[in-house]
Each structure stands twice: as C-alpha cells, then as structure tokens.
Amino acid sequence: MLGEIKNQIHPLSLVPIMAEKPWGSRQSSIFYPSDSQANWGEIFLAIRDFGLTSRVAHGPLADKPIHQISQNWGREFIDPPSPAGWPIPWTIWLERTGDKPGPVRAKSGPEFWRVLAADPDSWIGAGASPAEADWPQRLRRRLVEPGESFIFPAGLPQAQGPGITAIKVGLVKTGLKTLYDWKRRPDAWDYEPAPGFEVEITDSPLIALKEPPHEEGLALLGQGPGLEASVLTTSFHSFKGGRFSIVCPIKGQGRLNSTGAFPTLRLRPGAATIVPFGLGPYSIVSNTSLAALIFTVPKAEQG
C-alpha cells in the first residue's frame, strides 16, 4: 500500500480557501472574479492551521486534505518534518483590503510579504511612534508599489492600508495578537483596542527586500527561520528536485514538466502547488513569461 501511494507523488495543486473579512473588497481581484455578496479579505493558498486545511485540486488524490497525504508519505513529502508535525511548515495566503485598512496585529513569528497590487498612495504600517498617542497613527507608514517585498520580524506591530493585495507567508501555529480591530458599527469604521491588551513597543525594524537582478534562474528574495523566498525571473527553469517547495504563480501561465515522473501540470496565478521532497527532476516552462514566488525550506535545515 505504501509503495502504491509513493508512486502517486507528484506536484499537488491546492484549492484556494476564501474568507470574508470586514476590511475586504467586493471588487474583482487580480486573480478571482467579482462577487458582490462577499468581502473577500483573505484567500488561503496553502494552510494547515487555524482549523483550516488545504485540499488537492485534481488528480488521483483530488479532494484529499494535505495532512492525510503527509501522514502516508512521511519523509517523502517533506524532510526534515515541518514544525509540530504539520505537513507544510508555513501558511501562505493572499490578503486584500478595500477602501479601509486591515487590523493592527503582532505575530510571535516573522512574516514575508510581497505586494502584488496597490492603488496610488497605498501604504503598509509597522512599528510604533512614541510621539503619537493614538492608533493607527502610531504605525510608521510606508508607501508601497507592486513588486516590493518585506519581512516583518516577530513582535513588530503591522497593518495593511487600503487598496492592497499582498501574498503573505508565516510559520504555522504562530501566536497572533490583534492590537486594534474594527468597530463594526454600520456608520463608522475605526480601530479600537483589544480588551485588556497592553501595546508592546518593539525596536525591530521593518525589513524591505531589494529585488534581485533579473538574470536567468531562480533569484533569492529573502531568507528567515524555516523559510526561503525566491522569485522565478525567467519563463523557464529546471530543478534537480530533492527539496520541498511551494510554487505560487503571480503572473502569466506556465506548466510543471518532468521526464516522466508525473503528468504535465498547469500553473496559474492565484493557486499554489506543492512540490514534495521526494520528487525527481522537473522543469517550469512558460510561453507567457511566467512570474512565480517559490518558497523552500532553507538548505541549512536539510539534513
């Protein structure tokens, strides 16, 4: 039985999970059609956290939750095993804001952000300014443009301003504190403090990542505990395999090809694809200048 399951190891496209949020938007997003009945604020591309689990989109393991697959494949899926025994070491999601900013939060672990779309004068906020007494003015605001990438260190208060779609990656089971959330009166949108929570001021800075030169291959954007974020800068790249990764296309169309280990798999923006540790050589091919973010476990953690 185990041998039969191992023969099914191939890239796994995941079904996005959409979550309605009060800071979301009814306007059509860059990946998904408009839905006038819901404010889509968070769209989870790969998750086994917060009571949610991703499922396989198609193929012989269609609709299977990823934690069951990992239990069957063991180290053929990811090696070393991800934190707390989960089948993926990170949560990857899209977050978008409409005409209002999101809540002010602080995480116990670091987060990677990549801005995919932003209205003119859109901003993200981080840290706190002692000269200001009230939130969200205590956040240091930074104007952002599409294509910028950031790392938020653990404990750094953060917020996403209006009109932004960003892809975000954080460690699973990371502690979350909402410093200021929305008052949900129908006639007002504003921040209010979480009851009984004391604001912790941190000196850890927001880290802006410099875009690497666009040369042939996979360019490293940034590296943190348990996470390596890279960007595919050409329409073709070949991989030797042997490393767990999650591929997240952000522009164009492409395919995952192999020398026969698995059928050709289509890549499209707005959907994540897991590439298990035990997979052999494969290539990413595109005729439309595919752009993709690829997240891997840092080499130092590979035994």
C-alpha positions as CSV (number, residue, x, y, z in Angstrom):
1,M,0.0,0.0,0.0
2,L,2.8,2.4,0.9
3,G,4.5,1.7,-2.4
4,E,1.3,2.5,-4.3
5,I,0.9,5.8,-2.5
6,K,4.6,6.7,-3.1
7,N,4.0,6.1,-6.8
8,Q,1.4,8.9,-6.8
9,I,3.9,11.5,-5.5
10,H,3.8,14.5,-7.9
11,P,3.1,18.2,-7.6
12,L,-0.2,18.9,-5.9
13,S,-2.3,21.9,-6.9
14,L,-4.3,23.1,-4.0
15,V,-7.8,24.6,-3.8
16,P,-7.8,28.2,-2.5
17,I,-9.9,28.8,0.6
18,M,-11.6,32.2,0.7
19,A,-12.5,34.0,3.9
20,E,-14.8,37.0,4.2
21,K,-13.4,39.9,6.2
22,P,-14.8,43.4,7.1
23,W,-11.7,45.0,5.6
24,G,-12.1,43.1,2.3
25,S,-13.4,44.2,-1.0
26,R,-16.3,43.3,-3.3
27,Q,-14.4,44.5,-6.3
28,S,-12.8,41.8,-8.6
29,S,-9.3,40.9,-7.5
30,I,-6.3,40.3,-9.7
31,F,-6.9,36.6,-9.7
32,Y,-10.5,35.9,-8.8
33,P,-13.8,37.2,-10.3
34,S,-16.0,39.7,-8.6
35,D,-18.6,38.5,-6.0
36,S,-21.0,41.2,-5.0
37,Q,-22.2,39.2,-2.0
38,A,-18.9,38.9,-0.1
39,N,-15.9,40.9,1.1
40,W,-13.0,38.6,0.3
41,G,-10.3,39.7,2.7
42,E,-8.1,36.6,3.0
43,I,-7.6,33.7,0.5
44,F,-5.5,30.8,1.8
45,L,-3.4,29.2,-0.8
46,A,-1.7,26.6,1.4
47,I,-2.7,26.1,5.0
48,R,-2.9,23.6,7.8
49,D,-3.6,26.0,10.6
50,F,-6.4,27.9,12.4
51,G,-8.8,25.0,11.9
52,L,-8.3,25.1,8.1
53,T,-6.6,22.6,5.8
54,S,-5.9,22.8,2.1
55,R,-7.2,20.1,-0.2
56,V,-5.8,18.8,-3.5
57,A,-7.5,20.3,-6.5
58,H,-7.3,17.4,-9.0
59,G,-5.6,14.2,-10.0
60,P,-5.6,10.8,-8.2
61,L,-5.6,12.5,-4.8
62,A,-8.3,15.1,-5.6
63,D,-10.1,16.5,-2.6
64,K,-7.7,14.8,-0.1
65,P,-6.6,17.0,2.8
66,I,-2.9,17.5,2.8
67,H,-2.3,16.3,6.3
68,Q,-3.6,12.8,5.3
69,I,-1.2,12.8,2.4
70,S,1.8,13.8,4.5
71,Q,1.0,11.1,7.1
72,N,1.1,8.5,4.3
73,W,4.2,9.7,2.6
74,G,6.2,10.6,5.6
75,R,9.6,12.0,4.7
76,E,8.9,11.5,1.0
77,F,6.7,14.6,1.5
78,I,9.0,17.0,3.5
79,D,12.3,16.3,5.1
80,P,13.0,17.5,7.7
81,P,9.5,17.2,9.1
82,S,7.8,20.6,9.4
83,P,7.1,22.2,12.8
84,A,4.7,20.5,15.2
85,G,4.4,17.6,12.7
86,W,2.2,19.6,10.2
87,P,2.6,18.7,6.6
88,I,3.6,22.2,5.5
89,P,5.8,24.5,7.6
90,W,4.1,27.7,6.6
91,T,0.7,29.3,6.0
92,I,0.5,31.1,2.6
93,W,-2.3,33.4,1.9
94,L,-3.5,36.5,-0.1
95,E,-4.8,39.4,1.8
96,R,-6.6,42.3,0.2
97,T,-8.1,45.5,1.5
98,G,-10.9,47.6,0.0
99,D,-11.3,51.2,1.0
100,K,-10.4,50.6,4.6
101,P,-7.1,49.3,6.2
102,G,-6.8,46.0,7.9
103,P,-6.4,45.5,11.7
104,V,-3.2,46.2,13.6
105,R,-1.6,42.9,14.6
106,A,1.6,41.5,16.0
107,K,2.9,37.9,15.4
108,S,5.2,35.8,17.5
109,G,7.0,34.7,14.4
110,P,8.3,36.5,11.3
111,E,6.2,37.1,8.1
112,F,7.1,37.6,4.5
113,W,5.0,40.0,2.4
114,R,5.0,40.5,-1.4
115,V,2.9,43.4,-2.7
116,L,1.0,42.2,-5.8
117,A,-1.3,45.1,-6.5
118,A,-1.6,48.6,-4.9
119,D,-3.7,51.7,-5.5
120,P,-1.8,55.0,-5.8
121,D,-0.5,56.2,-2.4
122,S,-1.2,52.8,-0.8
123,W,0.7,52.1,2.4
124,I,1.7,49.5,4.9
125,G,2.3,50.3,8.6
126,A,4.8,48.9,11.0
127,G,6.2,49.7,14.4
128,A,5.1,52.5,16.7
129,S,6.0,56.2,17.1
130,P,6.1,57.3,20.8
131,A,5.3,60.8,19.7
132,E,1.8,59.8,18.7
133,A,-0.8,58.8,21.2
134,D,-3.5,57.0,19.2
135,W,-3.6,54.1,16.8
136,P,-3.3,53.7,13.9
137,Q,-1.3,56.9,13.7
138,R,1.3,55.1,15.9
139,L,2.3,53.0,12.9
140,R,5.1,54.2,10.7
141,R,3.5,54.3,7.3
142,R,5.4,53.4,4.2
143,L,4.1,54.0,0.6
144,V,4.3,50.8,-1.4
145,E,4.2,49.7,-5.1
146,P,3.5,46.4,-6.7
147,G,6.6,44.1,-6.7
148,E,8.0,45.2,-3.4
149,S,8.8,42.6,-0.7
150,F,9.2,42.9,3.0
151,I,9.9,40.8,6.1
152,F,8.1,41.7,9.4
153,P,10.2,40.5,12.4
154,A,8.5,38.7,15.2
155,G,6.6,41.1,17.6
156,L,6.5,44.0,15.2
157,P,3.0,45.6,15.0
158,Q,1.8,45.7,11.4
159,A,-1.1,46.8,9.3
160,Q,-2.1,46.8,5.7
161,G,-3.5,50.0,4.3
162,P,-6.4,50.3,1.8
163,G,-6.2,49.2,-1.8
164,I,-3.6,46.5,-1.5
165,T,-3.4,42.8,-2.5
166,A,-0.4,41.0,-0.9
167,I,0.8,37.5,-0.7
168,K,1.9,36.6,2.8
169,V,3.8,33.7,4.4
170,G,4.1,32.9,8.0
171,L,5.1,29.9,10.2
172,V,2.3,27.7,11.2
173,K,1.0,27.9,14.8
174,T,2.3,31.4,15.2
175,G,0.9,33.4,18.0
176,L,-1.4,36.3,16.9
177,K,-2.3,39.3,18.9
178,T,-4.8,41.8,17.5
179,L,-3.8,45.2,18.9
180,Y,-6.6,47.2,17.3
181,D,-9.5,45.8,15.4
182,W,-12.5,47.4,13.7
183,K,-15.5,48.8,15.4
184,R,-18.3,47.1,13.4
185,R,-21.0,49.8,13.7
186,P,-22.6,50.3,10.3
187,D,-22.0,54.1,10.4
188,A,-18.3,54.0,11.3
189,W,-15.1,52.1,10.7
190,D,-12.3,52.8,13.1
191,Y,-9.8,51.0,15.4
192,E,-10.5,50.0,19.0
193,P,-8.1,48.3,21.4
194,A,-8.4,44.6,22.2
195,P,-9.7,44.4,25.8
196,G,-7.0,44.0,28.4
197,F,-4.1,44.1,25.9
198,E,-1.1,46.3,26.6
199,V,0.6,47.5,23.5
200,E,4.2,46.3,23.3
201,I,6.6,48.7,21.6
202,T,9.4,47.0,19.6
203,D,12.5,48.4,18.1
204,S,12.7,45.7,15.5
205,P,12.6,47.4,12.0
206,L,10.5,46.5,9.0
207,I,12.9,44.9,6.5
208,A,12.5,45.9,2.9
209,L,14.0,43.4,0.5
210,K,15.9,44.6,-2.6
211,E,14.7,42.9,-5.8
212,P,17.5,40.7,-7.2
213,P,18.8,41.3,-10.7
214,H,16.7,39.7,-13.4
215,E,19.1,37.0,-14.5
216,E,18.3,33.5,-15.7
217,G,17.3,31.2,-12.9
218,L,15.8,31.5,-9.5
219,A,16.7,34.6,-7.6
220,L,16.7,34.6,-3.8
221,L,14.5,37.3,-2.3
222,G,15.0,36.7,1.4
223,Q,15.7,34.0,4.0
224,G,14.4,33.6,7.5
225,P,13.9,30.9,10.1
226,G,12.4,27.9,8.3
227,L,11.7,29.9,5.1
228,E,13.5,30.8,1.9
229,A,11.6,33.0,-0.6
230,S,12.7,33.2,-4.2
231,V,11.3,34.7,-7.4
232,L,11.4,32.9,-10.8
233,T,12.8,35.6,-13.2
234,T,12.6,33.8,-16.5
235,S,10.0,31.8,-18.4
236,F,11.9,28.5,-18.0
237,H,13.8,26.9,-15.1
238,S,15.0,23.4,-14.4
239,F,15.2,21.9,-10.9
240,K,17.1,18.8,-9.7
241,G,14.5,18.0,-7.1
242,G,15.2,16.9,-3.6
243,R,13.8,19.9,-1.8
244,F,10.3,20.6,-0.6
245,S,8.8,23.7,-2.2
246,I,5.5,25.5,-2.8
247,V,5.2,27.3,-6.1
248,C,2.9,30.4,-6.2
249,P,2.4,31.9,-9.7
250,I,1.7,35.6,-9.6
251,K,1.7,36.5,-13.4
252,G,1.2,34.6,-16.6
253,Q,0.7,31.0,-17.2
254,G,3.0,28.0,-17.1
255,R,3.5,24.3,-16.7
256,L,5.4,21.9,-14.5
257,N,7.0,19.2,-16.6
258,S,9.1,16.1,-15.7
259,T,10.9,13.4,-17.6
260,G,8.0,11.0,-16.9
261,A,7.7,11.1,-13.1
262,F,4.3,12.8,-13.3
263,P,1.9,14.3,-16.0
264,T,2.3,17.9,-17.1
265,L,0.7,20.2,-14.6
266,R,-0.7,23.6,-15.4
267,L,0.3,26.6,-13.2
268,R,-2.0,29.6,-12.9
269,P,-1.9,32.7,-10.7
270,G,-3.9,32.5,-7.5
271,A,-3.3,28.8,-6.9
272,A,-0.4,27.2,-5.0
273,T,1.3,23.9,-6.0
274,I,3.2,21.8,-3.5
275,V,6.3,20.0,-4.8
276,P,7.1,17.2,-2.4
277,F,10.6,16.5,-1.1
278,G,10.8,13.1,-2.8
279,L,10.1,14.3,-6.3
280,G,12.7,13.9,-9.0
281,P,13.9,16.4,-11.6
282,Y,11.3,18.7,-13.1
283,S,11.1,22.0,-15.0
284,I,8.8,25.1,-15.0
285,V,8.0,26.1,-18.6
286,S,6.1,29.1,-19.9
287,N,5.4,30.9,-23.2
288,T,4.0,33.9,-21.4
289,S,6.9,35.0,-19.2
290,L,5.5,33.3,-16.0
291,A,6.4,35.1,-12.8
292,A,6.2,33.0,-9.6
293,L,7.2,33.0,-6.0
294,I,8.8,29.8,-4.8
295,F,9.1,29.0,-1.1
296,T,11.5,26.4,0.1
297,V,13.0,25.1,3.4
298,P,16.4,26.7,3.8
299,K,19.4,24.5,2.9
300,A,20.8,24.7,6.4
301,E,17.7,22.8,7.7
302,Q,18.1,20.0,5.2
303,G,19.8,17.1,7.0
